[in-house]
Amino acid sequence: QRQMCIRDRLTSLGFKVMISGRSSHELFETGIESIASENICYPAKLVHGHIKWLLNKGMKTIFYPCVSYEDNLVPNTDNHYNCPVVAYYPEVIAGNCPEVQQTKFIYDYVGLHRPKDFTKKIFTILRSYFPDITKGEVKEATDAAYAEYAHHMSLIRKEGERIIDQARAEGRRIIVLAGRPYHVDPEVNHGIDTLITRAGAAVITEDSISNRVEKFPTTVLNQWTYHARLYAAARYCCTQRDMDLVQLVSFGCGVDAITTDETREILQEGGKLYTQLKIDEITNLGAVNIRLRSLFAALDERDEDKK
């Protein structure tokens, strides 16, 4: 949403602004030559295709900043770092895609957690590339972007509430499909949300409910923004009889070696089942279907035992 607002503001100032195309396996293949490691997650590999797409469109400037800190989406956490790969992958692109050297490749470091400081920092960065841009123009764009982001999050939570109410009125299970923002991308999640709804359950995202819990102790340092909301969503699920959580994990994510254990412990302590789905560029969902059928069978058995 921030990206859209900044794009609209820059367009009004006479810039031609283009957001890279929709993710697909074909787009992934166009950037495969510059991927530095086979062990990196599929979302990271897709970045190379998006950069290639922009270059093929003749873009002279590419804006892809390094973002160390995200918004503190879950209050009272230990910290709010971005995922290391998400935060610093522009450095990988700069080092492994020689074509970007022919453009203005803007990959300076910024933080989104302090809006006033962000506005000052991004003005300094943009001024070095576009000398005619003014502080007022940058402030107007960033204020609009933060406002739109807040509005976007409120809509997500309202929609989550609507889905929960409807599911309960219809007597359906509620599955929290938890992951990172890139797991919303249909090319990354491979339509797993649709598989779950076809099984008769309602699907909500972890960020629609993660603001509903107070701070609670974890056995790991709760310092990553998206993991914090994962833990909070798992904790909230434990208070809801008809709500269970499924965690999406991309291959190659070293941090998830920690988050999966913590999420499992939170759910099991609350009497809930833990389900993890590992996904990547392979689109064969046979194993995912089996895993989901096993989950629903186990949930049915658990409900029968409680009667």
N, C-alpha and C positions, 0 to 999 in steps of 0.2 A: 504494500500500500504506500509506503514511503517512496518507493521507486516510481510509482505511478504519479504521485504528486510532484516530485522533482522533475519527472519527464514533462508533465503538463506545464509547469512553470518555465522550464527551459524552452519549451516550444513557443510559449508566448513571448519569449525574449528573442525569437528568431532562430533558435538552434533546431537542427533536425535531430530528433531523438528516436532511437529504435531499441526496443527490448528484444532480446534474442528469441528465436522461435521455440515452438513447443517441443518438449523432450520426446525423443523416440530412439529406437534401436539404430535406425539409419543415421540419425544425428550423432549418436555415440560413435559409430564406426568412422565418421568423417574426421574425428579428432584422435583416433586410436594411436596414430604414429607418435604423438607427443606425450602419451601417458608414461610417466616415469616409473611406476610400480604396478605390477599386476595385483598386489595385495591391498591396494587402496579400495575404498568402498565405491560402489557403482555411482552414487550421486557425484562423487569427486571426478570419476572418469567422464561423466556427462559434461562437466564443465569444459573440457577440451573441445567437445563438439559444439558447444554454445559459442565459444571463442572463435572457432573456425567459421561458424555460421555468420557471425558479425563481420569477420574479415572478408568473407566472400561477398558480403553486401556492400563492401567498400567503406566501412566505418573508419573514420580517421582518428576518433577518440573512443576509448573503451574505459568505462568507469567500473572498477571492481576493487573496492578498498578492502584492506585487512581490518577486521573488526574483532578486537580482543574481548571486549565486554558487550554483553547484550543487556536489554532491559531486565530489571529485576522482577520477572513475571510472578514469582512466588515470594511473598514477603518473608522476612526474617530468616533467609537462608544464610549459609556461611559466606558465600560469594556468588558471583553471577558471570563467570567466564563463558565465552563462547566455546563450542566444540573446537579443538585444536585444528582439525582439518578445515572446517568452515572458516575459522578465523584467519588462517595464514595460507590458504591455498593460492591466493593471488601471487605469492612469492614463487610457488611451483610453476605457475603459468609463465611468469616473467623469465624464469630460468630454463624452461623447456619448450617454449613456443617462440622461436626466433622471429616469427612474423609480427609479433606484437611490438617489436622494436621499431617497426615502421609506422607505428601509431603513437598517439598520446595515450599511453597505458597508465591510467591513474590508479595506483594500488597503495596509496599512502595509508597510514594507520589511523583509525578513528575509533571512538567508543560511543555507543548509543545510550549509555546509562545516565549521562549527565547532559540534558538538552542544551543548556546555556553554553557549556564548554564545547559541545559538538558544533553548535552554530559558529562559534569563533574559529574552531579548528578547521571546519570544512570551508569556511570563507578563505582562510589563509592558503589552504590547499588549492582551491579552485582559482584563486587570484594568481597563483603562480603559472597556471595554464591559460587562463583567460583574463588578461590584465584589465579589461573593461568592465568586468562584473563588479557590482557594488555590494557593500555589506547589507544594505536594506533589501536587495533582491534575494540574497542568500537567506536572510532571516525570514522573509516572507515564505520562501519555499520550504525551509525546515520547519517553521511553525505549522504550515499546512500539512506537512508529512507526519509530524507527531500527532496532530489532531486527528488525521485520518486513521492512523494506526490505533489510537484509543477508540475511535468509533468502530473500527474493524473488530477489535477484541470484544467490544460490547455486543456486537451483532453475533459473534461466535457463541458467546455465553447465553444470549437470548435464544438462539437457535438450539443450543444444547438443552436448555430448559424446556423448549417446546417439544423436542423429540422425546425427552424423558417423560413428560406428562402424557404424550400420545401413546408411548409404549406401555405405560402403566395402565392407561385406560383400556388398552387392547390386550393386556395380559401377556405382553411379550418380554423376553429377556433383553437386557441392555448390555451391550459390549462396548467398553472403552477401548478404542483402537489407538494405542499409544505409540508415539514415535517422535521423530524430529520434524521440523517444518518441511523438509524435502520429501518426507514420506507422503505428503499430500499429493505430490506429483503422480499422475496416473501411470507414467512410465516406470516410476520407482516402486510404487506399491502394487502394480500389476492387477489392480481391480480387486484386491482382497476385501475391501469394504463391501463390494457387491456380493462376493461369495458369502459373507456373513449375513447380509440382509436376505439373501435367497434362502438361508437356513431358518429364517423366521425371526431373527433378532434385530433389534434397533442398534445403530452404531452412532456413537458420539466420540469426539476427540478429547484427549486429556486436557487440553487447554481450555475446554469449556467448563471444567469442574475443579481445576487445580487451585483456584482461588478460594475454595470453600473450606479449607482446613487451616488451623493455626499451626505455628511452628511445632515440630515434634522431633525427638532425637533420632538420629540415624547412626549406623555403625561405620559409615564412611563420611569423609569430609564432603558436605553437601555444597559444592562450589561451582557446579556447571548449571547454567540457566535451564536448559531443556531437560536435564536429568532431574533437577529439582521439581519441575512440574510433573514429571513422571512419577516420582516418589509420592508427591502430594495426591495425584490422581489415584494411585494404588491405595493410599491411606483412606481416601474418601470412599473408594469401592468397598472397603472393609466395613463401612458403616451402613451400606445399602444392601438389603437382602437380595434384590433382583439385578445387581450390577456386578459384572466381572470384567477383568482386564486382559487384553491380548497385546503383547509388546512386539513391535516390528523392529528388527535389527538388521542392518546391512552388513554383509561380510566385510572383513577388514577393519572393523571398528574396535580398536584396542580398549577404549574406555568402557565399552559395553561389557567387557569381561568383569568389570566392577558393578556396573549399574544393574545387570541382570541378577546377580546374587542378592543385591540389596532389595530390588523389587520383589524377588521371590520371597525373601524373608518377611517383608512387610505384608504381603498377601497371605502367606501361610500362617503368620501369627494372628491374622484376622479371620482365619478359617476359609480362605479363598484358594482356588486353584491358580497356579501360575502357568501361562501359556506363552511361548516365545516362537515367533516365526522369523526365520532367517531368509532374507531375500536379496537378490542381486540381479545381474543382467539375464540370468537364465529365466525363461518365462514359462517353464513347465510347472504348472501349479498342482500336479497330482499329489505331491507330498503335503502341500498346504491343505488341500481338500481333506485328506486323510486326518491330518492333525486337527482340523476344525471339527470334523465329524466325531473324533474321539473326545474333544472338549465338550461338545454338546451332550454326548452320551454320558460322560462323567458327571455333568451338571444335572442331568435328568436323574441319574442314580443317587446323587447327593440329595436332591429334593425329595425323592421317595423315602430315603432313610430318615429324613427329618419329619415325615408325616407320622 
